[in-house]
């Protein structure tokens, strides 16, 4: 790096290639965590775009601003007036409150020239177990750079995660936690299945039995939820059927509503925190203050792009202004059926206008240049904060090309984030 250049986040993201991923070191660490010497060969090398070779740089002030957004949302979600508003459009199952706060929430941000902007909140956020080791596998070109860009790491991620799940258990039970099921639809077919394996081994290392289970194979019998021959105490929920409405999830739904199993995150967590219709409230500071949110906390609403529900009354205006918006289904996930307004056709617009969609003002993503072959190219970047009960546990970037994050971009994938106190925030 040229020492005469100003050390801004924007400059480092465009010109710094002094720190790269030591892929073999990462694979070795993940094999140790998984307790499987074939883990990388079987699960990582076939996913060639899971990890990017470069980190992403941001200023500590950016992290502070994102953290303020997280705390604002988590605080608002506990206000009676917020609960009334959010539950008004939520499915009926969300009114059941067994106690858990929701393990490993994910808050996704774009960091463009105007600083962080919250794009969405997720209750099934993936990647934490993978990213906990990713940052430790970065290789600097020299000791000086390694020292300058040292990342404050969560030294004992395992213990922090176990403490979180034990807190979720204690919110509903006062007996020892014995067995956890990591549950998804066809889990072995999921792109992030490798982290299910890492999570299972993490639980086992701390004396908690753990299994990975297909939701459709669960049984609810004799007052217990079963995965195979094993009764389950707690389900780490990775399903995207947020209301547990699908027929194949009936056993889990019945056990949850009967209080026979602790489910985290659960339908209420999703309704209060991650329903995309909530963005219409979160981007309205006056509405938040009307709910009783502290004025200082409500100021973070400026970091959330203005969002409205698409309706017959505003459809014409939104179509005319479509280039300024992203359109997202209220119950969507994983960027499915999400449309950028400037690429909409009339046919797709008719589907949006007839469906339950929100329109969110476009907030450009950040950028990170990578080395590609003999040259360099720019990829888009977003930042995910993994949190629990309002506290940030871990940050990770995702690099991609195209409309949304896809893990299909050469050179893209998860990347660690270096938050540096000496940097000016990007665009400030």
C-alpha angles and dihedrals in degrees: 000000000000107000092210092064118098110253100235124150091242092053094047092048090053102039113019116100096150094107120057137166116271092213097185091051089051093048091050091051092049091049089054092048092048093044089228124111089199094051095104095044093049103037113014110037092054088055095064096169097048094099130034120217095231137060125230123236129218137157124258087242089063090054091048091052092048091048089053089056091051092050092047092053095044091048093047091050090064096055115104092227091052091050091051092051096045096043091050090077098028125100116267094253089068091071090070108093114191093167112255117127097212125270121243102000115192126218114191121204139183113214108201131152093299095053130251121353121184111233101179148330123239132198094190096048112168132205107049097116091048096046094049087073099031096077091052092058097063118122122209124206092234140003092257092059092043089055094044093052100039110150120220098238132196095248097199106032091159093059093046091051093048090049089052094052091045089053090052089050093048091052088069107017140040097198129089117284106238110164136024127191119205100211134196139134109279090343096192089060094054117107091229095048090120090069091052086061091048092049092050092053092046091057092046093051088059095051098262116122112230138187136183111231140184107235092225091059096056118111129203109208137147092004094304137097112235133201104191107312094337125094112225125223100182133017120211095209119217096160122124092208089098096182094041088236100142118101092236089061097053095109093053092045093051094047091048095050091046090053090240094129135027110238122196125212093020137184093270092053089053094046095050098040115017110031104119091224087068088070088073087063098038093054092052109081094184091053091050092051088048088058088057100261115154112262093234092054092043090060088078088072086085086071092061117079113241109269132189135178115251110243140162088260097058102025095100094049092046092051091053091048095037095123089069095055147069114212118215132178111245092232096035130125140186093024091291115156089004115143134193107224098229090060098048123125123206090249094055090044091058088056091049093048091050095045134066101269138152125215114219122190110249114261111187117234123237122258135231123188116221134188109256117183108305093343143039133253138183123249128191118250136201130181126227121198114201109210145173125203091343097311121116112235102174143351128216136173128220120208121202149139126230131042099315143004108294113157087229100098118108106242091015134105135091116348132180120248121228111204107197123193093205094058128095108234114258111273096007 
